[in-house]
Amino acid sequence: MTKRSRGKAYTRIQSEFLINGYQDLTTTELHREYNKRFHYAPRTYPAIRSFIRNRKLTCGGQGTKDNWQSGLVTRKQSDWLGEHYVDISVRDITKLFNQRYGKDLTTEQIKAFMSNRGFKSGRTGCYKKGHEPANKGCEHRPGYAPGRMAETQFKAGPRPDLRFPIWHERTDKHGYILMKCPITNPHTGVFGYHIPKHKWIWEQANGPIPENHVLTFIDDDTGNCVLDNLELITRSELCRRNKMQCKQADPEIRDSIKFVAKLQYATAQRARQESK
């Protein structure tokens, strides 16, 4: 069994460089600076990271491991961010941070870092009590209306009625005609509610639609909402029609499909009654 080879040991100078450098540099920066200083004996990033972890080094110089992990900033840099975030916005603090520590971090990176660490600025975005707007007491000169301000301003007088009148019709995305009927909206309590036109016409002539029944159009035209074009069938019969793709079939055989569906439904009902 072959023994696993171990990397070359660090010299005293290399060890001191890593220990002192980790106080001000992140692991990524320390790895880059180490390879620049000791180019004749380069190390990989995992090797530098193992050196730090094995010796339980901390970037804050506390002497014990405190689970501080960040590939962006050091402990000192984090303290600086928390101290100045109270008075400076994220955009401004990112600019000052990059200038102070020679970094190139984005606003999103700084914002995410401070959010993950729970930094609070104390700013709510609201005006404080007693705040006076800058234009308080200012009055526009007569006739001041730049752009489209004049034509979009509210006019004097009563507000026009913006609601649709009763019996107003519109078409939904499925092609059914919705008509505003003189009934109360069950969701808002406002008088006037859009319901399918064919449903209103049927219920006015025959009463409410029975349970487990639906209305269909005899000529399959959802815009033809006359009473003679409406047919009341059960949902089971409609399911059989859909299985045989009645609407997608040629108009010449649709009546035959509807008859077969009705026959299958009647046969199933008869078999169910005899089995009882």
N, C-alpha and C positions, 0 to 999 in steps of 0.2 A: 504494500500500500504506500503510495507516494504521498509525502507531506506537502501541504499547501504552502507555496512560497509566500513569504512576507515581504512587504515593500521596504525600501531602504530607510533606515532610521533618520530622523531629523537631527540636524546639528544643533548646537546650543544657540547659535545665531539665528537659525531658521525658526526655532521654537520661540525665542524671545520676540522675533518679528511678528509671528502669528498671535502671540498672547497680547502684545501691545497694540497691534493693528486692529484686533477684534473689538477694542474699546470704542473705536470711532467708525469702523467700517462694517458693512454687512458681509455676510458670508460670500456672496457673489463678488463684491468689490474686493474683499480680502484675497480671494482666489486669483483675481486678475492682477492685483498689485504684487502678490507673492511671485507669480510667474514672470513678472517684469523684473523684479529684484533678483530672483534666483533663476534666470533663464537657462542656466546650465544644468539645473536639476528641477524641471517642471513637475508639478503635481496636478492631479485631476481634482475636479470640484468635490466628488465624494470623499477623496482623501483628506482634503482640507476640512470638510464637514465632520468627518470621523475624528480628526485631531481635536476639534473644538468640543465635541460631545464626550469623548473619552476623558478629557481633562476637566469636564464640567465647567467650561468657561462661560462667563456671562458678559454681555456687552456693557452692562452698567457698573462693572467692577464690584459687585456685591460679595463675590467670593463663593457663593453657593448657587446651585441651579434653581431658577425660578420660572421655568417654562416660558420664557420670553422668546417668541419665534416670529420673525418678520424678515422677508427678503427685500423690503423697501427701505426701511429706516432703522436706525439704532435706537437704543433706549433714550439717549440724550436728545436725539432728534425728535423722538415721539413726545418727550416732555416739553420741548420747545413748541411743537404744534398745539398741544393741549393748553399751553399758557397763552398763546397768541390768538387762538381760535375764538376767544371770547369777544375780541374787538375787531377782527378782520374777517372778511368774507372768504369763502373757499377759493375763489379765483385769485384774490390778492395774496392770500397766504401761500398758495402754490407758487406764485411768482417770487415772493420773498424767500421761500424755502429753497427753491432751486438756485437763487442767487447766493444765498448764505452758504449752502453746503455743496455747491457745484454739481447739482443733479439735474436730471431732465425728466422729472415725473409730470404726468398730466393731471389736470384738475380732477378727472374721474378716479385716478389712483389715490390721490390725497383724500378725496371725499369718501371713497370706499374704506380706506384705512381708518379714518377717524370715526366712521360709522360703526365699523367692526369693534373698535376699542371703546365705543360708548361715549365719545367726546360730545359735549353739549356746548353750544355757543351762548345759550341763554336768550337768544333773539327769537321772538314769536312772529315777526312780520306784521304785527298790528301797531297802529298808532297808540301812543300812550295817552292816558286820560289828560285832557287839557290841551292836547296838540292843536295848533291852529294851522290850517292849510295856507300855502304860500299865496294863493289867489283870493284870500278872504277880503271882502270889501271891494274887490275889483268889479267893474261893470264894463261890458262891451259897448263899444260905440254904436249908435243907432244904425241899423241896416247891416250889422256885422254878421255875415253868413257865408264863410268860404266854402268852396266845393259844392257838394250837394246838401249842405246843411239845411237850407231853406225848404227844399222840397220834401225832405224827410222828417221835418219837425212836426210834432203834434199840432193840429189845427184847433182853434177855439171852437167850442160848441160841444154837443153831446157825442159820446163815443159811438161810432157806427157798429151795427150788429154784425159780428164776424162769423157767427154760427151759420151752418147750413140750414136751410128751411126744411120743414117737414115734407116728405116725399122726395127729397133729394136722392139721386141715384149715382152710384159709382161702381166700378168693376174691380174686384180683387185680383190677386195674382193668379188665381186658379180659373178665372174666367166667369165666376158667378157674379150676378148683379146684386149689390147690396142697396137696400132702400131704407131711408130714414123714416121710421114709423112713429106714430104718436103714442109711445110707451116710455116708461122710465128706464134709464140705463141702470142695470142692476149693479154695476161696478162703481159708478160715480153718483148715482141718485139724481142725475140731471134728466129733465124731460126731453125725449127724443133719442132714439137708439137705432143704429143701422143693423138690420138683420137681412138674411137672404130673401130676395123678393119672392121667389117661388114658394118659400115656406110661408110667408105672410099670406099669399093668395090662397094656398091650400087650407090653412087654418081658418081663414075667414069663411070658407065655404063648408068645411068638413070638421072643424074642431082641431084640437091638439093632435100632433102626430103620436101614435101609440108607441109604447116602449119597444125597443129592438126592431123598429121599422125605419125606413128611409124613403125619401122622395127621389125619383129618377125622372129623366126626361125621355119621353118616348122616341123622339127623333134625335136624341143625344146632342141637342143644341142647347147649351146652358143659357143662351140669350133669349130663347123662346119660352117665356114664363107664363103662358096662358094656361088656364085650368085644364083644358082638354089635352094638353101635352104633358101633364104630370101623372106619374104612376106611383102608387104606394106599394112597396114590397118589403119583405123581411130582410134583415141583414144576412141571414144564411143564404137566401136566394141571390143576393148581391154578391156574396163571396163566391158562389158557384159561377156566376157570370164573369167575375174577374179572373177566376182560374182558367176559363176558356177564352180569355182575352177578347171579350165582346166588343169593347170600344176600339180595339186595334184591328178587328176583322173588317172585311169588305161590307159595305152597306147592304148588299144583297142577301147576306147570310146572317146578319145580326138578329133578325126576327127568329130565325131557326135556333140560334144559340140561346136566346131568351126563353124560347119554348122548352128546349132541353133542360135548361137550368130550373125552370118551374116544375118540370116533370120529375127531375131528380129530387127536388126539395119535397114534393108531395109524396114520392115513394119513400123517402127517408122518414117522413112524418108518419106514414102508415105503418112502416116496420117498427118504429118506436112505440106506437100505440099497441100493436099486437104483442110486443115483447113484455108488456106490463102484465 
